[in-house]
Amino acid sequence: MGPPAVEGETTVTNRHPFPLRWNDNDQYGHMNNTVYYEAMDSAVNTWMMRRAGLDPAGDVIGLARASSCEFLAPASFPEVLEVDIAVARLGTTSITWDLAILREGGPGRAAPLALGRFTHVFVDRAGRRPVPVPAPVRAAVEAELRIGEAV
């Protein structure tokens, strides 16, 4: 797992801002580890709703199957971070996201604060059985995100 490409490179990026709040700091004065997961989850779900048309109240929902995060550097309030989204794998019923958390506006290949991976499995809301990735989500991923690139 590597960081997604950053602005100024030839691949398309999808960055989502994540302003830190006072209560995101822990007793050590930096962003608590759980907030990294919140940033990644919020970025991916915001992208799916806004760019891919996923309806969180619809018949098909994406459930988290797995997640991981490698913490590389601290951040703290009042910083504004960005989550960069790429796709490690686009499967039949699931998407594995590659995510990098960066400081806002980092020039060139900014050193990521964290590298994450998140897998969503799409299921029917009622029975919770896997279903194909919704066509609009698949189309948006294929059109807008890097898929399976060694980054």
C-alpha positions in Angstrom: 0.0 0.0 0.0 1.4 3.3 -1.0 0.2 6.9 -1.0 -2.0 7.9 -3.9 -0.5 10.4 -6.3 -0.7 14.0 -5.4 -1.6 17.2 -7.3 0.8 18.2 -10.1 1.3 14.6 -11.3 -0.4 13.1 -14.3 -2.9 10.9 -12.6 -6.3 12.3 -11.3 -6.6 12.7 -7.6 -9.7 13.1 -5.4 -8.8 15.1 -2.3 -11.3 15.7 0.5 -10.6 18.3 3.2 -10.8 17.2 6.8 -10.4 20.2 9.2 -9.4 19.1 12.7 -11.5 20.0 15.7 -10.3 20.8 19.2 -11.7 17.5 20.5 -9.7 15.5 17.8 -6.6 16.0 19.9 -5.8 13.4 22.6 -4.1 13.8 25.9 -0.7 13.9 24.1 -1.7 17.0 22.1 -2.1 15.3 18.7 -4.8 13.8 16.6 -6.2 10.6 18.2 -5.7 7.4 16.2 -9.5 6.9 15.8 -9.8 10.3 14.0 -7.6 9.0 11.1 -10.3 6.3 10.5 -13.1 8.9 10.8 -11.3 11.0 8.1 -10.9 8.1 5.7 -14.5 6.8 6.2 -15.9 10.3 5.8 -13.9 11.0 2.6 -14.8 7.7 0.9 -18.5 7.9 1.8 -18.7 11.6 0.8 -17.1 10.7 -2.6 -19.6 7.8 -3.1 -22.6 9.9 -2.3 -21.5 13.1 -4.2 -19.6 11.7 -7.2 -21.1 8.2 -7.6 -24.7 8.8 -6.5 -24.8 6.2 -3.7 -28.0 6.8 -1.7 -27.3 5.9 2.0 -31.0 5.3 2.4 -31.2 3.1 -0.7 -31.6 -0.6 -1.2 -27.9 -1.2 -1.6 -25.4 -0.1 1.0 -21.6 -0.4 1.5 -20.5 -2.0 4.7 -17.0 -1.9 6.0 -15.4 -5.3 5.8 -11.8 -4.4 6.7 -9.7 -1.3 7.5 -6.1 -0.6 8.4 -3.9 2.5 8.9 -0.2 3.1 9.1 0.5 6.2 11.2 3.5 8.1 9.9 3.5 11.6 11.4 1.3 13.5 13.9 -1.2 16.2 13.2 -3.1 18.4 15.6 -5.8 21.1 15.9 -6.2 23.6 14.1 -4.6 21.9 11.1 -6.7 21.2 8.0 -5.9 17.8 6.5 -6.8 16.2 3.1 -7.7 12.6 2.4 -6.6 11.5 -1.1 -8.6 8.6 -2.5 -7.5 5.9 -4.9 -8.7 2.3 -5.5 -6.5 -0.7 -4.8 -9.1 -3.2 -6.1 -12.5 -2.9 -7.8 -14.1 -6.3 -7.4 -17.5 -7.7 -8.2 -19.1 -6.9 -4.9 -16.5 -4.9 -3.1 -14.1 -2.0 -3.4 -10.8 -1.7 -1.6 -9.7 1.9 -1.2 -6.1 3.2 -0.9 -6.0 6.4 1.1 -3.4 8.9 2.1 -3.9 11.6 4.8 -1.9 14.7 4.0 -1.6 18.3 5.3 -3.7 20.6 3.2 -2.1 22.1 0.1 1.2 20.1 0.4 3.3 20.9 -2.7 4.6 18.1 -4.9 4.7 14.7 -3.3 4.0 15.7 0.3 4.9 13.2 2.9 1.7 11.5 4.1 0.8 11.6 7.7 -1.0 8.2 7.4 -1.6 5.5 4.8 -4.9 3.7 5.0 -6.9 0.9 3.4 -10.6 0.4 3.6 -12.8 -2.3 2.1 -16.5 -1.9 1.4 -18.7 -4.8 0.5 -22.0 -3.9 -1.1 -25.0 -5.6 0.2 -28.8 -5.4 0.0 -30.1 -3.5 2.9 -32.8 -6.0 3.9 -30.9 -9.3 3.7 -27.3 -8.1 4.1 -26.3 -10.4 1.3 -23.5 -9.3 -1.1 -24.6 -7.7 -4.4 -22.7 -6.3 -7.3 -21.1 -2.9 -6.9 -23.8 -0.5 -8.1 -23.4 0.5 -11.7 -23.1 4.2 -11.0 -20.5 3.6 -8.4 -18.5 1.3 -10.6 -18.7 3.8 -13.5 -17.6 6.7 -11.3 -14.6 4.7 -9.9 -13.5 3.8 -13.4 -13.9 7.3 -14.7 -12.4 9.3 -11.8 -10.1 7.2 -9.7 -6.8 5.4 -10.2 -7.4 1.6 -9.9 -4.7 -0.8 -8.8 -1.7 1.3 -9.7 1.5 0.8 -7.8 1.7 4.1 -6.0 
